[in-house]
Amino acid sequence: MKVLLIGHSGFIGQSLLKILIKKKINLFITKHNNLKIPRGIKIKIIDLKKKNLNELKNFDLIIHAAWSSLNNYNSKKHTNSILSENYKFLKKLINLGGKNIVVLGSCFEIGNCLGEVDENIEMKPNTHYGKAKKKLFSNLIKLKKKKLFNLTWIRIFYLYGDTQRKESLFSQIRISENNKKKSFDLTNGMQERDYMHVNTLAKKIIQLSFLKTNIGIINVCSGNPISIKNLVLRWKKKFKWQITFNFGNKSLRKYEPKSFWGSVKKLRKVLK
């Protein structure tokens, strides 16, 4: 099976790559300046600058895990340039015979919501990142009317893990702990979120991807809401952090809903 992983160097992409290299597949990735491939691992590297279309033909499975400027969800880059770059590349791959497309979406596509959300909720994004993801999904659905391919849209909620970007909550706390900071400011911590470790997410993405079928939107999350207060206290205990938390010293971001989490009914049904 011919498989292309786009975005192998990212937070989620790194976890996906670790799983894929153990599979009996013809694995391709796009060239990256900081790429380091372990000895004995067979991966074919595509240099997009060379514009060799033959290398991009007839992929059995394409996993799209690439996106930039995630340090700023309200950057206009998401809608002005990042969206078109990613859609054009996916469209090219589909036109060249790509059969099964798996794209990583985001709960930021939803916008304001409350409580448990399933895959049928109307998307009303309130960030440029969310708007770009929604538009990418819409563009791919339109393309499906012209081209024959399967689409699985992985709606991701909140994550944590060792290589997460430094702006994330988990990384900020860990960096403060490593720097011997005595305390860390947080909101009151009452907002509820749906958190999952990145390695758990990656395993489920690969399971869904290798079904090679038309799943559409699917929530990949825990389905279990947890308050930020309980979450960070759980992390503190698990990782034996010494830092103390100042709850109530920060205000909630305007674009973030107070409490919401994902329904896993469809996920359980598909992976039963």
C-alpha positions in Angstrom: 0.0 0.0 0.0 1.3 3.4 -1.0 0.9 5.9 1.9 1.7 9.6 2.1 2.0 11.4 5.5 1.9 15.2 5.2 3.1 17.1 8.3 5.3 14.4 9.8 7.4 16.9 11.7 4.5 18.4 13.6 3.2 17.6 17.1 0.7 15.0 15.9 2.7 14.1 12.8 5.6 12.8 14.9 3.4 10.4 16.7 1.8 9.2 13.5 5.2 8.7 11.9 6.3 6.4 14.8 3.3 4.2 14.1 3.5 4.2 10.3 7.2 3.2 10.1 6.2 -0.1 11.8 3.6 -0.9 9.1 4.3 -3.0 6.1 3.6 -0.2 3.6 5.4 2.0 1.1 5.7 5.2 3.2 6.3 8.6 1.7 6.8 11.9 3.4 7.5 15.4 2.1 11.0 16.8 2.5 11.8 18.7 5.7 15.0 20.6 6.5 15.3 19.1 10.0 14.4 15.6 9.0 16.3 12.8 10.8 15.4 9.2 9.8 16.5 6.4 12.1 18.8 3.7 10.6 17.0 0.8 9.1 13.8 2.7 8.5 12.7 2.8 4.8 10.9 6.1 4.0 10.7 7.7 0.6 11.1 11.4 0.6 9.3 13.7 -1.9 11.0 17.0 -2.6 8.1 19.3 -3.6 10.5 21.9 -5.1 11.5 19.4 -7.8 7.8 19.2 -8.9 8.1 15.6 -10.0 4.4 14.7 -10.5 5.1 11.0 -10.9 6.0 10.8 -7.2 2.6 12.2 -6.3 0.5 9.7 -8.3 -1.9 7.1 -7.1 -1.5 7.1 -3.3 -3.8 4.6 -1.6 -3.9 6.6 1.5 -3.0 10.3 2.3 -2.9 11.5 5.9 -2.9 15.3 6.0 -1.5 16.5 9.4 0.1 19.7 8.3 -0.8 23.3 9.4 1.2 26.3 10.4 0.8 29.4 12.6 -0.8 27.4 15.4 0.7 29.8 17.9 -2.0 32.3 16.9 -5.5 31.0 16.1 -6.6 34.5 15.1 -3.9 35.1 12.6 -5.3 36.0 9.1 -2.6 33.8 7.6 -5.0 30.8 8.2 -7.7 32.2 5.9 -5.5 34.3 3.6 -2.7 31.8 2.6 -2.5 28.6 4.7 -6.0 27.4 3.6 -5.3 27.8 -0.1 -1.8 26.2 0.1 -3.2 23.1 1.7 -6.3 22.8 -0.5 -4.3 23.2 -3.7 -1.9 20.4 -2.6 -4.7 18.0 -1.6 -6.6 18.8 -4.8 -3.4 18.0 -6.8 -3.0 14.7 -5.0 -6.6 13.8 -5.6 -6.4 14.7 -9.3 -3.3 12.4 -9.5 -5.3 9.4 -8.2 -5.3 9.8 -4.4 -8.0 7.4 -3.2 -8.4 7.8 0.5 -7.9 11.2 2.1 -7.7 11.7 5.9 -7.5 15.3 7.1 -7.0 16.5 10.7 -9.7 18.9 11.6 -10.3 20.8 14.9 -13.0 21.5 17.4 -12.2 25.2 16.6 -14.4 24.6 13.4 -17.4 24.6 15.7 -17.0 27.9 17.5 -19.3 28.7 20.4 -21.0 25.6 21.9 -22.0 24.1 25.2 -22.0 20.6 26.5 -21.5 17.5 24.4 -21.1 18.1 20.7 -21.5 15.5 17.9 -20.5 15.5 14.3 -23.7 17.0 13.1 -23.4 20.3 15.0 -23.4 23.4 12.8 -20.0 24.9 12.3 -19.8 28.6 13.4 -16.1 29.2 13.9 -15.0 32.5 15.6 -11.3 32.3 14.8 -9.4 32.5 11.5 -8.0 29.1 12.2 -11.5 27.6 12.7 -12.8 29.4 9.6 -10.0 28.1 7.5 -10.5 24.5 8.6 -14.3 24.8 7.9 -13.6 26.1 4.4 -11.1 23.3 3.7 -13.7 20.8 4.6 -16.3 22.5 2.5 -13.9 22.7 -0.5 -13.2 18.9 -0.2 -16.9 18.1 0.0 -17.4 20.1 -3.2 -14.5 18.3 -4.9 -16.1 14.9 -4.0 -18.9 15.8 -6.4 -16.4 15.8 -9.2 -13.8 13.3 -8.2 -14.0 9.8 -6.7 -12.2 9.6 -3.3 -13.0 8.7 0.3 -12.8 11.5 2.9 -12.3 11.1 6.6 -12.3 14.3 8.6 -10.7 13.8 12.1 -12.2 16.4 14.4 -9.6 16.8 17.2 -10.3 18.4 20.6 -7.6 19.1 23.2 -4.2 17.4 23.4 -1.1 17.1 25.5 2.3 15.5 25.1 6.0 16.0 25.3 6.7 17.7 22.0 3.7 20.0 22.1 4.2 23.6 21.0 5.4 25.9 23.8 2.2 28.0 23.8 0.0 25.1 24.9 -1.1 24.8 28.5 0.8 21.6 29.2 4.1 23.0 27.8 3.7 26.3 29.6 3.3 24.6 32.9 6.1 22.1 32.3 8.5 24.9 31.2 7.7 26.8 34.3 8.3 23.7 36.4 11.7 23.0 34.7 12.6 26.7 35.2 12.0 26.3 39.0 9.1 28.7 39.0 7.1 28.5 42.2 3.7 29.3 40.8 1.6 29.4 37.6 -1.3 31.7 36.9 -4.6 30.1 35.6 -8.2 31.0 35.1 -10.6 29.8 37.8 -10.3 26.4 36.1 -14.0 25.7 36.0 -14.2 25.5 32.2 -14.5 21.9 31.0 -12.5 20.5 28.1 -12.0 17.1 26.3 -8.3 16.2 26.6 -6.4 13.2 25.1 -2.7 12.3 25.0 -1.3 12.7 21.5 -0.1 9.1 21.3 -3.6 7.8 22.0 -5.0 10.2 19.3 -2.4 9.0 16.8 -3.3 5.3 17.3 -7.0 6.1 16.6 -6.2 8.2 13.6 -4.2 5.3 12.1 -7.0 2.8 12.9 -9.5 5.0 11.1 -7.2 5.7 8.2 -6.5 2.1 7.5 -10.2 1.4 7.2 -9.9 3.2 3.8 -13.5 4.2 3.7 -15.7 7.3 3.5 -16.3 8.2 7.1 -16.8 11.9 6.8 -16.5 14.0 10.0 -15.7 12.0 13.1 -14.8 13.2 16.6 -11.6 11.6 17.9 -11.5 12.5 21.6 -12.1 11.0 25.0 -15.7 11.9 25.4 -15.0 12.7 29.0 -15.2 16.3 30.1 -12.7 17.4 32.8 -12.3 20.9 34.4 -9.1 22.6 33.7 -8.6 22.7 37.5 -8.8 19.0 37.9 -6.8 18.4 34.7 -3.7 20.4 35.9 -3.9 18.9 39.4 -4.0 15.5 37.8 -0.9 16.4 35.7 0.8 17.7 38.8 0.4 14.4 40.5 1.2 12.3 37.5 4.4 14.1 36.6 5.4 14.9 40.2 5.5 18.7 39.6 6.3 21.0 42.6 4.7 24.1 41.1 1.6 25.6 42.7 -1.4 27.0 40.7 -2.9 30.4 41.1 -6.5 29.8 40.1 -8.5 32.9 39.1 -5.5 35.1 38.1 -6.3 34.9 34.4 -9.5 35.5 32.3 -10.9 33.0 29.8 -10.2 33.9 26.1 -13.1 35.5 24.5 -13.3 33.0 21.6 -13.3 29.9 23.9 -16.6 28.3 25.0 -17.0 27.8 28.7 -17.6 24.1 28.7 -17.8 21.5 25.9 -16.6 18.0 24.9 -17.0 15.6 22.1 -19.4 12.7 21.6 -17.7 9.4 20.9 -20.8 7.5 19.7 -19.7 7.5 16.1 -16.1 6.7 16.9 -17.1 3.7 19.0 -19.5 2.5 16.2 -16.8 2.8 13.5 -14.1 1.2 15.5 -16.2 -1.6 17.1 
